[in-house]
Amino acid sequence: MSATVLTTRLPEWLSEELKEEFAKYNAGPSEGLRRVVEQWWVGSNLPALEYRDSLDGPRPAMKDGPELWEFIMTRRGYDGDLDGVSKHYGGLPSEGMEQALVYYRLFPDSIDHHLNENERLWRLMREKFE
């Protein structure tokens, strides 16, 4: 993904607020501000999604549904069949699933990180009990 550098001057109080937000991610100013802007964009453009606090910072999720990494993992298990995925979760709305797929297309790293970690943990468990 290509990137553009933007700079801005902020009042001291707002700068301090942002530093507190960045600390949720253990991130410096560049990565932290990128995440804040991404969350703003998602909130403005993908209204069926939200962010939930977790130990590793806010994570994207469907409102009244699973976190997006869980949705993508489940979708893979259903070979992309969104009707099957919706039924799996007791009836996810198609709008939320479509917006989750848009999010994944735009921000795959935030989802793939959790998918890879989940797979790593499953692999460790299988090795331990084999």
Contacts in CASP RR format, 6 or more apart in sequence:
PFRMAT RR
TARGET T0000
AUTHOR 0000-0000-0000
METHOD contacts of the structure
MODEL  1
MSATVLTTRLPEWLSEELKEEFAKYNAGPSEGLRRVVEQWWVGSNLPALE
YRDSLDGPRPAMKDGPELWEFIMTRRGYDGDLDGVSKHYGGLPSEGMEQA
LVYYRLFPDSIDHHLNENERLWRLMREKFE
10 18 0 8 1.000
18 29 0 8 1.000
18 32 0 8 1.000
18 33 0 8 1.000
18 36 0 8 1.000
19 29 0 8 1.000
21 32 0 8 1.000
21 36 0 8 1.000
22 28 0 8 1.000
22 29 0 8 1.000
22 31 0 8 1.000
22 32 0 8 1.000
22 33 0 8 1.000
22 35 0 8 1.000
22 36 0 8 1.000
24 53 0 8 1.000
24 57 0 8 1.000
24 58 0 8 1.000
25 31 0 8 1.000
25 32 0 8 1.000
25 35 0 8 1.000
25 56 0 8 1.000
25 57 0 8 1.000
27 35 0 8 1.000
35 58 0 8 1.000
38 107 0 8 1.000
39 51 0 8 1.000
39 58 0 8 1.000
42 49 0 8 1.000
42 51 0 8 1.000
42 60 0 8 1.000
42 103 0 8 1.000
43 49 0 8 1.000
43 50 0 8 1.000
46 99 0 8 1.000
46 102 0 8 1.000
46 103 0 8 1.000
47 99 0 8 1.000
48 62 0 8 1.000
48 63 0 8 1.000
48 93 0 8 1.000
48 95 0 8 1.000
48 96 0 8 1.000
48 99 0 8 1.000
48 100 0 8 1.000
49 60 0 8 1.000
49 61 0 8 1.000
49 62 0 8 1.000
49 63 0 8 1.000
49 68 0 8 1.000
49 96 0 8 1.000
49 99 0 8 1.000
49 100 0 8 1.000
49 103 0 8 1.000
50 60 0 8 1.000
50 61 0 8 1.000
50 62 0 8 1.000
50 63 0 8 1.000
51 58 0 8 1.000
51 59 0 8 1.000
51 60 0 8 1.000
51 61 0 8 1.000
52 58 0 8 1.000
52 59 0 8 1.000
52 61 0 8 1.000
52 67 0 8 1.000
59 67 0 8 1.000
59 68 0 8 1.000
59 69 0 8 1.000
59 110 0 8 1.000
59 114 0 8 1.000
60 67 0 8 1.000
60 68 0 8 1.000
60 100 0 8 1.000
60 103 0 8 1.000
60 107 0 8 1.000
60 110 0 8 1.000
60 111 0 8 1.000
61 67 0 8 1.000
61 68 0 8 1.000
62 68 0 8 1.000
62 71 0 8 1.000
62 92 0 8 1.000
62 96 0 8 1.000
62 97 0 8 1.000
62 99 0 8 1.000
62 100 0 8 1.000
63 96 0 8 1.000
65 71 0 8 1.000
65 89 0 8 1.000
65 92 0 8 1.000
66 74 0 8 1.000
66 89 0 8 1.000
67 114 0 8 1.000
68 100 0 8 1.000
68 103 0 8 1.000
68 104 0 8 1.000
68 111 0 8 1.000
69 111 0 8 1.000
69 114 0 8 1.000
69 115 0 8 1.000
69 118 0 8 1.000
71 85 0 8 1.000
71 89 0 8 1.000
71 92 0 8 1.000
71 97 0 8 1.000
71 100 0 8 1.000
72 100 0 8 1.000
72 104 0 8 1.000
72 111 0 8 1.000
72 115 0 8 1.000
73 115 0 8 1.000
73 118 0 8 1.000
74 85 0 8 1.000
74 88 0 8 1.000
74 89 0 8 1.000
75 81 0 8 1.000
75 82 0 8 1.000
75 85 0 8 1.000
78 84 0 8 1.000
78 85 0 8 1.000
78 88 0 8 1.000
82 94 0 8 1.000
82 97 0 8 1.000
85 92 0 8 1.000
85 97 0 8 1.000
86 92 0 8 1.000
86 93 0 8 1.000
86 94 0 8 1.000
86 97 0 8 1.000
103 111 0 8 1.000
104 111 0 8 1.000
END
